[in-house]
Amino acid sequence: MKNILFTLALLISFSSFGQSFSLDDLKELDSFEKVKLFCFENGFAKMSDGATKSIYEKEILDNIYFETKTMTLTFFGTGTWEIEFPKYSDGSSNTTFNNILNEVKKECEFRMVLEDGGEYICYSCPNSFFEKGLGNSYIGFKRKKSSDVVSIVLSID
């Protein structure tokens, strides 16, 4: 029994560690090449590649029932990209999503609510390519029923 509990504890810690990245990591993703490197280094696999968007996915464990869920990074041809974090089985948000959101609320400035297939709460952050005045780019957050989204919006007019 102790071995089973120990093994489950290891799985939980490794699955949480494997999906953990921060706002500082996202601040560096100012080109498709850097997004590809980020995907590789964080265990995402390319699922499709087209003229208008490229999709990368990573399997993660649910924190409650240890089911496999899929985290998706989509890079759009416009240069905008987003990471969609599946919610846990109990409906709570993914830990990495919450950590990034909390970092943004501490370090960045709220700018606007963008209506684009849902409400994106947009911030500009100092020392990043989505700082106000640099290409009019923002980091946005959207909550959905079964997932949460972090989006880097490169051009809002």
Secondary structure per residue as TSV (DSSP state, phi and psi in degrees):
chain	resnum	aa	ss	phi	psi
A	1	M	-	360.0	-42.4
A	2	K	H	-61.7	-37.9
A	3	N	H	-64.5	-39.2
A	4	I	H	-64.9	-46.2
A	5	L	H	-62.7	-40.7
A	6	F	H	-63.3	-43.8
A	7	T	H	-62.3	-43.6
A	8	L	H	-62.9	-40.4
A	9	A	H	-62.3	-41.3
A	10	L	H	-63.9	-43.4
A	11	L	H	-60.2	-43.7
A	12	I	H	-63.4	-46.8
A	13	S	H	-65.9	-40.8
A	14	F	H	-70.8	-37.0
A	15	S	H	-68.7	-35.8
A	16	S	H	-69.5	-41.9
A	17	F	H	-64.4	-38.8
A	18	G	H	-67.6	-22.4
A	19	Q	T	-107.0	8.5
A	20	S	-	-88.8	121.9
A	21	F	-	-145.5	168.6
A	22	S	-	-125.9	177.3
A	23	L	H	-59.4	-39.2
A	24	D	H	-58.2	-38.3
A	25	D	H	-63.3	-43.2
A	26	L	H	-70.0	-30.0
A	27	K	H	-62.7	-21.6
A	28	E	T	-87.5	-9.9
A	29	L	-	-87.8	69.0
A	30	D	-	-100.8	9.9
A	31	S	S	-150.9	160.4
A	32	F	H	-63.4	-35.3
A	33	E	H	-60.5	-42.5
A	34	K	H	-69.8	-33.7
A	35	V	H	-64.9	-42.6
A	36	K	H	-60.6	-43.7
A	37	L	H	-62.8	-44.1
A	38	F	H	-57.3	-46.3
A	39	C	H	-59.9	-47.0
A	40	F	H	-61.0	-49.0
A	41	E	H	-67.9	-22.5
A	42	N	T	-106.5	13.3
A	43	G	T	81.7	18.2
A	44	F	-	-83.6	143.3
A	45	A	E	-110.4	139.3
A	46	K	E	-70.1	127.7
A	47	M	E	-106.1	-34.0
A	48	S	E	-157.4	155.0
A	49	D	E	-143.7	123.2
A	50	G	-	-141.9	-178.5
A	51	A	S	-68.8	-31.5
A	52	T	S	-101.6	-20.5
A	53	K	E	-164.5	153.3
A	54	S	E	-122.0	138.8
A	55	I	E	-121.4	131.8
A	56	Y	E	-122.7	144.1
A	57	E	E	-133.2	154.8
A	58	K	E	-142.0	130.7
A	59	E	E	-81.6	131.9
A	60	I	E	-130.7	159.2
A	61	L	E	-91.8	140.9
A	62	D	-	-69.5	144.9
A	63	N	T	-78.8	-10.9
A	64	I	T	-103.5	-60.2
A	65	Y	T	-104.5	2.4
A	66	F	-	59.3	29.2
A	67	E	-	-78.8	154.8
A	68	T	E	-84.7	132.8
A	69	K	E	-125.9	163.8
A	70	T	E	-114.1	124.3
A	71	M	E	-95.5	133.7
A	72	T	E	-121.8	134.6
A	73	L	E	-114.1	123.9
A	74	T	E	-117.3	127.4
A	75	F	E	-109.3	118.1
A	76	F	E	-90.5	152.5
A	77	G	T	-58.1	-20.4
A	78	T	T	-75.8	-8.9
A	79	G	S	99.0	-14.7
A	80	T	-	-75.2	144.0
A	81	W	E	-142.5	160.2
A	82	E	E	-146.8	152.0
A	83	I	E	-115.0	125.6
A	84	E	E	-105.5	119.4
A	85	F	E	-101.1	119.3
A	86	P	E	-66.6	143.1
A	87	K	-	-74.9	156.1
A	88	Y	-	-71.3	165.3
A	89	S	T	-57.6	-28.7
A	90	D	T	-83.8	2.9
A	91	G	S	90.0	-3.5
A	92	S	-	-79.4	158.1
A	93	S	-	-76.3	151.7
A	94	N	-	-58.4	140.5
A	95	T	H	-60.0	-43.4
A	96	T	H	-63.0	-42.3
A	97	F	H	-57.3	-49.2
A	98	N	H	-61.1	-41.5
A	99	N	H	-63.2	-43.8
A	100	I	H	-64.5	-44.9
A	101	L	H	-59.8	-43.6
A	102	N	H	-64.3	-39.5
A	103	E	H	-61.7	-44.5
A	104	V	H	-63.2	-43.0
A	105	K	H	-63.1	-30.1
A	106	K	H	-81.0	-40.2
A	107	E	H	-99.8	-18.8
A	108	C	S	-118.0	172.7
A	109	E	E	-114.3	130.5
A	110	F	E	-62.2	136.4
A	111	R	E	-117.0	-47.2
A	112	M	E	-169.8	168.0
A	113	V	E	-106.4	121.4
A	114	L	E	-103.1	123.7
A	115	E	E	-91.5	108.0
A	116	D	S	-152.9	80.3
A	117	G	S	69.4	30.1
A	118	G	S	133.3	172.8
A	119	E	E	-92.1	120.4
A	120	Y	E	-100.6	125.1
A	121	I	E	-89.6	114.9
A	122	C	E	-106.4	140.4
A	123	Y	E	-130.0	154.6
A	124	S	E	-113.0	144.2
A	125	C	-	-125.1	134.9
A	126	P	T	-65.7	153.7
A	127	N	T	58.8	38.9
A	128	S	S	-146.4	164.4
A	129	F	T	-73.2	-11.9
A	130	F	T	-103.2	33.4
A	131	E	S	-80.2	144.0
A	132	K	T	-54.4	132.3
A	133	G	T	98.8	-14.7
A	134	L	S	-101.6	87.3
A	135	G	T	73.2	11.0
A	136	N	T	54.9	45.7
A	137	S	-	-103.7	151.7
A	138	Y	E	-141.5	160.5
A	139	I	E	-105.2	130.5
A	140	G	E	-123.4	154.4
A	141	F	E	-128.8	136.0
A	142	K	E	-135.2	135.4
A	143	R	E	-104.5	131.9
A	144	K	-	-120.8	175.7
A	145	K	S	-61.8	-45.9
A	146	S	S	-114.6	4.5
A	147	S	E	-157.6	167.1
A	148	D	E	-125.4	149.6
A	149	V	E	-126.5	135.1
A	150	V	E	-110.4	127.3
A	151	S	E	-128.8	137.8
A	152	I	E	-102.9	111.4
A	153	V	E	-99.2	116.6
A	154	L	-	-87.2	-17.7
A	155	S	-	-154.8	109.9
A	156	I	-	-116.0	121.1
A	157	D	-	-105.8	360.0
